[in-house]
Amino acid sequence: MNRDDAQHPTDAPELLRDVHARLLPVDAFTPELAGAMRYARVVADGLVFAYALDGPTGVRILTDHDVERAGLQELGRAGYANLMRVPVEYARVPGREGARLHSLYGDSHFVASKALFLSEVARQVTGEPLPEAGALVVVPGRHNLVYHPIGDGSVVDALNTLAEYALGAHADGPGGLSPRVYWWHDGQLTSLTVIDEESRTVSVQPPPRLLALMKGLVGLDRAGRLATPATADAPDVDRLTHTTAESIGRFARDPAGLGEAFGSALALAHAHCADDPDAGSIDTWEAWATAVQLGSALFAGAQPQECQLGEDLVRQLPETPAEPPADVRAWLDALYVAIVCRQHERIGRLCRVPMARLREDDSVDEYVLHWADTLRTYFSRGPMDDVVEKLLATMETSRPEALTHAPKDFVNRVDYQPVALFHRLVAGDQEAFAKALAEALAEHGGYWDGSGAPRARLALGPLAMASLAYDRGFPVDPKQPYLPAYLLNRERIETIPDAGVPA
């Protein structure tokens, strides 16, 4: 509530002792109030930043006279410190499809205002900072806020859940603040909600930067490439085996399911390395062989062939047309497993997949496309000058400031490591390659620390590059973590029937 500052003056020490940063709804500002609060500013659609005094008899919004009396910078420091001390209740709220939602609520009029400093608030209540991409947040009323850290593919479900909640809670709760969903990023709030007053409709429209990030996270998460709470538990190999077998069986009825079957087979090949880290057993090899067969068929097509998943578990893969999907990361995985298993004919067929088709994938950063083009050129025996030019383009576009789709931590610690190794490989620098390989494996272990995800079990990209280096005579130590020794040194590798391309 407000009161006449001239009749009820407050001295500077009292102002600094009780001032709090405060979010207010834009529609609460009458022309008279706005004229008395020229210091206040709109921080996002529907929200105004101001200062308020939390006194013994109520809350008073500060005027320009108060600001002059105490000093704007001094009020800023005190308002932030006091807001951070406001007590809140905290709860994790389950969202759709496993989306993580964090709810803060309490009796104070300032709970929702904590959204101004959400990164520090998140650290206070959870012990963890927000991801670099920030968070989705809603402040439907002054007594609560709910946020979702943007770190995995559940961001789409979280956005829909928060949008629905914000509309309902704003309409029903006391002290209404905003019905919008906001993106908190780098200390700024951006409204994702578009309200058309004329048609009385509400929609959610992420800006291009956030939309690109959401697409990237969904793609990475669905393929199990991100270390998230959802990937903490170790996979069941028997379950994955039967899932892969069922996926292959469904392919005869639903050709669109081959990508799912390849993803399942690839997860199975990784998962076997949990109990068999050197890849010495026949079951492990059969899982890798199946991943090779499915990956090659997915992108280059194949004639009918058998996929062996166990002594009594054989599935027939029917003739597959060469209709490569626009999925450049799956193409890289298919190429990596073909390299590891020394499938030179299949490598050649994969590298004949048109680059134009792979470029249709709009869920990846530019460096991923350059990396695929680099490998295509290399294995197609293109001029080394072209290989180097494309490798340099890969390195340049993988800089942090150029990334739009993938989390920087994932890029730096996992996705870029094969590029760094390939750089040393084509340069012929054996010492630098050995050092880069050790670093890549350490980064892999650090990124996946504590995760039971299949991809935590081995470093696929570095393994592929190490296999190339081993075959070129580099002294690659097979006794390193995340590098199955019997795949690296070819001792487990057996013949994989090559059905060839469809007639």
C-alpha positions in Angstrom: 0.0 0.0 0.0 1.1 3.6 -0.5 1.0 6.7 1.7 1.9 10.4 1.3 5.7 10.7 1.6 5.4 14.3 2.6 3.2 13.5 5.6 5.1 10.4 6.6 8.8 11.0 5.9 11.3 8.1 6.5 14.9 8.8 7.2 17.7 7.2 5.1 18.9 4.7 7.7 15.3 3.3 8.1 14.9 3.2 4.3 18.1 1.2 3.9 17.2 -1.1 6.7 13.8 -2.1 5.4 13.9 -1.6 1.6 13.4 -4.5 -0.7 13.6 -4.9 -4.5 10.0 -5.4 -5.7 8.2 -6.6 -8.8 4.9 -4.9 -9.5 2.3 -5.4 -12.3 2.4 -2.7 -15.0 -1.3 -2.2 -14.8 -1.0 -1.1 -11.2 0.8 2.1 -12.3 -1.6 5.0 -12.6 -0.3 8.2 -14.3 0.0 9.8 -10.9 1.9 7.0 -9.4 4.2 6.7 -12.4 5.0 10.5 -12.1 6.1 10.0 -8.5 8.3 7.0 -9.4 10.4 8.0 -12.3 13.2 5.8 -11.0 11.0 2.7 -11.6 11.6 0.8 -14.8 9.8 -1.9 -16.9 12.0 -5.1 -16.7 9.8 -7.3 -18.9 6.3 -7.3 -20.4 3.9 -6.8 -17.6 6.5 -6.3 -14.8 7.9 -3.2 -13.2 11.0 -3.0 -11.0 10.7 -0.7 -8.0 11.7 -0.5 -4.3 9.3 -1.1 -1.4 9.6 -0.6 2.3 8.6 -3.5 4.5 7.4 -1.7 7.6 5.7 -2.8 10.8 2.2 -1.8 9.6 2.4 -2.6 5.9 4.4 -2.3 2.6 5.0 1.1 1.1 6.3 1.6 -2.5 9.2 4.2 -2.5 8.9 7.4 -4.4 11.5 9.6 -6.1 11.8 11.6 -2.8 12.8 8.4 -1.0 15.4 7.5 -3.6 16.9 11.0 -3.4 17.0 10.8 0.4 18.8 7.4 0.6 20.7 7.3 -2.8 19.9 5.0 -5.7 23.0 2.9 -5.5 22.7 2.5 -1.8 19.0 1.4 -2.1 20.0 -1.1 -4.8 22.5 -2.8 -2.6 20.2 -2.8 0.5 17.2 -3.8 -1.6 19.0 -6.8 -3.0 20.4 -8.0 0.4 17.1 -7.7 2.2 15.2 -9.5 -0.6 17.7 -12.4 -0.4 16.9 -12.7 3.3 13.2 -13.0 2.8 12.2 -16.5 4.1 10.5 -18.9 1.7 9.1 -22.4 1.6 10.5 -24.6 -1.1 9.2 -27.7 -2.9 10.0 -29.7 -6.0 6.9 -30.1 -8.1 6.6 -33.0 -10.6 5.7 -31.7 -14.1 4.7 -33.5 -17.3 7.1 -36.0 -18.7 9.6 -35.7 -15.8 10.1 -31.9 -16.1 11.7 -30.5 -13.0 9.8 -27.6 -11.4 10.9 -25.7 -8.4 8.3 -23.8 -6.3 9.0 -21.0 -3.9 6.2 -19.6 -1.8 5.5 -17.8 1.5 3.6 -15.1 3.3 5.9 -12.3 2.4 4.8 -9.9 -0.4 8.3 -10.2 -1.8 8.6 -13.9 -2.6 7.9 -13.5 -6.4 10.3 -10.6 -6.5 13.1 -13.0 -6.0 12.7 -13.9 -9.7 14.8 -10.8 -10.3 17.8 -12.6 -9.0 16.8 -16.1 -9.8 20.3 -17.6 -10.3 21.3 -16.7 -6.7 17.9 -17.8 -5.4 18.2 -21.2 -7.1 21.6 -21.7 -5.5 20.2 -20.8 -2.1 17.3 -23.2 -2.2 18.8 -26.2 -4.2 22.5 -25.8 -3.7 22.9 -25.7 -7.5 23.3 -22.8 -9.9 21.1 -22.4 -12.9 22.3 -23.8 -16.2 24.0 -21.4 -18.5 20.7 -21.3 -20.6 18.9 -20.0 -17.5 15.4 -21.0 -16.6 11.7 -20.6 -17.4 9.9 -18.8 -14.5 6.4 -17.7 -13.7 5.3 -15.2 -11.0 1.5 -15.4 -11.0 1.2 -13.7 -7.6 3.4 -11.8 -5.2 3.5 -14.8 -2.8 5.0 -17.4 -5.2 7.2 -18.2 -8.1 7.8 -21.5 -10.0 10.8 -22.1 -12.2 12.3 -24.8 -14.5 16.1 -24.9 -15.1 16.7 -25.2 -18.9 19.1 -28.1 -19.0 17.4 -31.0 -20.8 14.7 -32.0 -23.3 11.9 -31.7 -20.8 11.9 -27.9 -21.4 9.0 -28.1 -23.8 6.8 -30.0 -21.3 7.9 -27.5 -18.6 7.0 -24.6 -20.8 3.5 -25.9 -21.4 3.0 -26.8 -17.7 4.1 -23.4 -16.5 2.0 -21.5 -19.1 -1.1 -23.3 -17.9 -0.3 -22.9 -14.2 0.5 -19.2 -14.6 -2.9 -18.4 -16.2 -4.8 -20.3 -13.6 -2.9 -19.1 -10.5 -2.9 -15.5 -11.6 -6.7 -15.5 -12.0 -7.4 -17.3 -8.7 -4.7 -16.2 -6.3 -4.4 -13.1 -4.2 -1.9 -10.3 -5.1 -1.9 -11.1 -8.8 1.3 -10.2 -10.5 1.6 -11.7 -14.0 0.0 -14.5 -16.1 3.0 -14.7 -18.3 5.9 -17.2 -18.6 9.3 -15.6 -18.6 12.8 -16.7 -19.7 15.4 -15.7 -17.1 18.8 -15.5 -18.8 21.9 -13.6 -18.0 20.0 -11.6 -15.4 17.2 -10.5 -17.7 13.6 -11.5 -17.9 12.0 -12.0 -21.3 8.3 -12.7 -21.7 7.4 -15.8 -23.8 3.7 -15.1 -23.5 1.9 -13.1 -26.2 -1.4 -11.7 -25.1 -3.7 -10.4 -28.0 -6.1 -8.0 -26.3 -8.2 -7.6 -29.4 -8.9 -11.3 -29.9 -8.5 -12.2 -26.2 -6.1 -15.0 -27.0 -2.9 -16.1 -25.2 0.0 -17.9 -26.9 3.5 -18.9 -26.0 6.2 -17.8 -28.5 9.8 -18.3 -27.5 12.3 -16.0 -29.3 14.5 -17.6 -32.0 17.5 -18.0 -29.7 15.5 -19.9 -27.1 13.6 -21.9 -29.7 16.9 -23.1 -31.2 18.1 -24.1 -27.8 14.9 -26.0 -27.1 15.2 -28.0 -30.3 18.8 -28.8 -29.6 18.1 -30.0 -26.0 15.2 -32.1 -27.1 17.3 -33.8 -29.8 20.2 -34.4 -27.4 18.1 -35.7 -24.6 16.0 -38.1 -26.7 19.3 -39.7 -27.9 20.6 -40.0 -24.3 23.5 -37.6 -25.0 23.0 -35.4 -21.9 23.9 -36.1 -18.3 20.7 -35.3 -16.5 18.9 -36.7 -13.4 16.8 -38.8 -15.7 19.9 -40.7 -16.8 21.2 -41.5 -13.3 20.1 -45.1 -13.2 22.0 -47.8 -15.0 20.1 -49.4 -17.9 19.0 -53.0 -17.8 20.8 -54.9 -20.6 18.2 -57.6 -20.9 15.4 -55.0 -21.3 17.5 -53.1 -23.8 18.1 -56.3 -25.8 14.5 -57.1 -26.1 13.6 -53.5 -26.8 16.1 -53.5 -29.7 14.7 -56.9 -31.0 11.2 -55.5 -30.8 12.2 -52.4 -32.7 13.7 -54.4 -35.5 10.6 -56.6 -35.6 8.4 -53.5 -35.9 10.4 -52.1 -38.7 8.8 -54.5 -41.2 5.5 -53.0 -40.3 6.6 -49.4 -39.7 9.7 -48.3 -41.8 9.8 -45.0 -39.9 11.0 -47.0 -36.8 14.5 -47.8 -38.0 15.9 -44.7 -36.4 14.4 -45.8 -33.0 15.9 -49.3 -33.6 19.4 -47.9 -34.3 19.2 -45.7 -31.2 18.2 -48.7 -29.1 21.0 -50.9 -30.5 23.5 -48.2 -29.9 22.4 -47.8 -26.3 22.7 -51.6 -25.9 26.2 -51.6 -27.3 27.2 -49.0 -24.8 25.4 -50.7 -21.9 27.2 -54.0 -22.5 30.5 -52.2 -21.7 29.3 -51.6 -18.1 30.0 -55.2 -17.2 32.4 -55.9 -20.0 34.5 -52.7 -20.3 37.0 -54.4 -22.6 34.3 -55.7 -25.0 35.6 -59.2 -24.8 32.4 -61.2 -24.8 30.4 -62.4 -27.8 27.2 -60.7 -26.5 29.0 -57.4 -26.5 30.3 -57.9 -30.0 26.9 -58.9 -31.3 25.4 -55.7 -29.9 28.0 -53.6 -31.6 27.6 -55.5 -34.9 23.8 -54.9 -34.8 24.4 -51.2 -34.2 26.7 -51.1 -37.3 24.1 -52.9 -39.4 21.2 -50.7 -38.3 23.2 -47.5 -38.6 24.4 -48.3 -42.1 20.9 -49.4 -43.2 19.3 -46.2 -41.7 21.4 -43.9 -43.9 22.6 -45.9 -46.8 19.9 -48.7 -47.2 20.6 -52.4 -47.2 19.4 -55.7 -48.6 17.7 -58.2 -46.2 20.0 -59.4 -43.4 20.0 -61.1 -40.0 20.7 -59.2 -36.8 22.1 -61.4 -34.0 21.3 -60.3 -30.5 22.0 -63.5 -28.6 22.2 -67.2 -29.2 18.5 -67.6 -29.5 17.6 -64.0 -30.4 17.9 -63.4 -34.2 15.8 -60.8 -36.0 15.4 -60.4 -39.8 16.0 -56.9 -41.1 14.0 -56.5 -44.3 15.3 -54.7 -47.4 15.8 -51.1 -46.5 15.7 -48.3 -49.0 18.3 -45.6 -49.0 16.2 -42.8 -47.5 18.6 -41.1 -45.0 16.9 -39.0 -42.3 18.0 -35.4 -41.6 19.7 -36.4 -38.4 23.4 -35.5 -38.5 24.2 -36.6 -35.0 22.7 -40.1 -35.7 24.8 -40.1 -38.9 27.9 -39.4 -36.9 27.1 -42.2 -34.5 26.6 -44.6 -37.4 29.9 -43.5 -38.8 31.7 -43.8 -35.4 30.5 -47.4 -34.9 31.5 -48.3 -38.4 35.0 -46.8 -37.8 35.4 -48.7 -34.5 34.3 -52.0 -36.2 36.5 -51.3 -39.2 33.6 -51.5 -41.7 35.3 -49.8 -44.6 32.6 -50.5 -47.2 29.9 -49.2 -44.9 32.0 -46.1 -44.1 32.2 -45.4 -47.8 28.4 -45.7 -48.2 27.7 -43.5 -45.2 30.0 -40.9 -46.7 27.9 -40.9 -49.9 24.9 -39.6 -48.0 24.3 -36.1 -49.5 25.6 -33.3 -47.3 22.6 -31.3 -48.4 20.3 -33.9 -46.7 22.3 -33.7 -43.4 22.1 -29.9 -43.5 18.4 -30.1 -43.3 18.8 -30.9 -39.6 17.9 -27.6 -37.8 18.4 -29.0 -34.3 22.2 -28.7 -34.3 24.9 -26.0 -34.2 26.8 -25.2 -37.3 30.0 -26.9 -36.1 28.3 -30.3 -36.1 27.5 -29.9 -39.8 31.1 -28.8 -40.6 32.4 -31.8 -38.6 30.3 -34.2 -40.6 31.5 -32.6 -43.8 35.1 -32.9 -42.7 34.7 -36.6 -42.1 32.9 -37.2 -45.4 35.7 -35.4 -47.3 38.4 -37.3 -45.4 36.9 -40.8 -46.0 36.0 -40.0 -49.5 39.7 -39.3 -50.1 39.1 -35.7 -50.9 42.1 -33.3 -51.2 43.7 -32.8 -47.8 43.5 -29.0 -48.3 39.7 -29.4 -48.3 39.8 -31.6 -45.2 41.9 -29.0 -43.3 39.7 -26.1 -44.5 36.5 -27.9 -43.3 38.2 -28.9 -40.0 39.2 -25.3 -39.4 35.5 -24.3 -40.1 34.5 -26.9 -37.5 36.8 -25.5 -34.9 35.9 -21.8 -35.6 32.1 -22.5 -35.3 32.4 -24.5 -32.1 33.6 -21.4 -30.2 31.3 -20.7 -27.2 30.0 -17.4 -28.7 28.9 -19.3 -31.8 26.8 -21.9 -30.0 23.0 -21.7 -30.2 21.6 -25.2 -29.7 23.8 -27.3 -27.4 24.9 -26.6 -23.8 28.5 -25.3 -23.7 29.5 -27.9 -21.1 28.4 -30.7 -23.3 30.1 -29.2 -26.4 33.4 -28.6 -24.6 33.6 -31.8 -22.6 32.1 -34.4 -25.0 31.1 -33.3 -28.5 34.2 -31.3 -29.5 36.7 -33.9 -28.2 36.7 -36.1 -31.4 37.4 -32.9 -33.4 40.5 -32.1 -31.3 41.7 -35.7 -31.7 41.2 -35.7 -35.5 43.2 -32.4 -35.6 46.2 -34.2 -34.0 45.6 -37.3 -36.2 45.8 -35.6 -39.6 48.8 -33.5 -38.3 50.6 -36.8 -37.6 51.5 -35.6 -34.1 51.6 -38.8 -32.0 52.6 -37.1 -28.8 49.9 -34.5 -29.0 47.3 -37.1 -29.9 48.2 -39.2 -26.8 47.8 -36.1 -24.6 44.5 -35.0 -26.3 43.2 -38.6 -25.9 43.9 -38.6 -22.2 42.2 -35.2 -21.8 39.2 -36.4 -23.8 38.7 -39.4 -21.6 39.1 -37.3 -18.5 36.5 -34.9 -19.7 34.2 -37.7 -20.6 34.5 -39.1 -17.1 34.0 -35.7 -15.5 30.9 -34.9 -17.6 29.2 -38.3 -16.9 30.4 -38.6 -13.3 27.8 -40.6 -11.3 25.5 -41.3 -14.3 24.3 -44.7 -15.3 23.5 -43.6 -18.8 24.6 -46.0 -21.6 26.8 -43.2 -23.1 28.6 -42.9 -19.8 30.2 -46.3 -20.3 32.5 -45.4 -23.2 33.6 -42.4 -25.2 32.3 -43.2 -28.7 33.8 -40.3 -30.6 37.2 -40.6 -29.0 37.1 -44.4 -29.5 36.6 -43.9 -33.2 39.5 -41.5 -33.5 41.7 -43.7 -31.4 40.8 -46.7 -33.7 41.9 -44.6 -36.7 45.1 -43.7 -34.9 45.8 -47.3 -33.8 45.5 -48.5 -37.4 47.9 -45.7 -38.5 50.5 -47.0 -36.1 50.1 -44.5 -33.4 51.1 -45.9 -30.0 47.6 -45.8 -28.4 47.5 -47.3 -24.9 44.5 -49.7 -24.8 44.5 -49.8 -21.0 42.6 -46.5 -20.7 39.1 -46.0 -19.3 36.1 -45.7 -21.7 38.1 -47.3 -24.5 37.1 -51.0 -24.9 40.5 -52.6 -25.5 39.3 -55.5 -27.7 37.5 -53.1 -30.1 40.5 -50.7 -30.2 43.0 -53.4 -30.9 40.7 -55.4 -33.2 41.0 -58.6 -31.2 37.2 -58.9 -30.7 36.2 -57.7 -34.1 34.7 -60.4 -36.3 33.1 -60.5 -39.7 29.8 -58.6 -39.9 27.8 -59.8 -42.9 27.5 -57.0 -45.4 24.2 -57.3 -47.3 25.1 -54.4 -49.5 22.8 -51.7 -50.7 19.3 -52.5 -52.1 19.1 -53.5 -55.7 
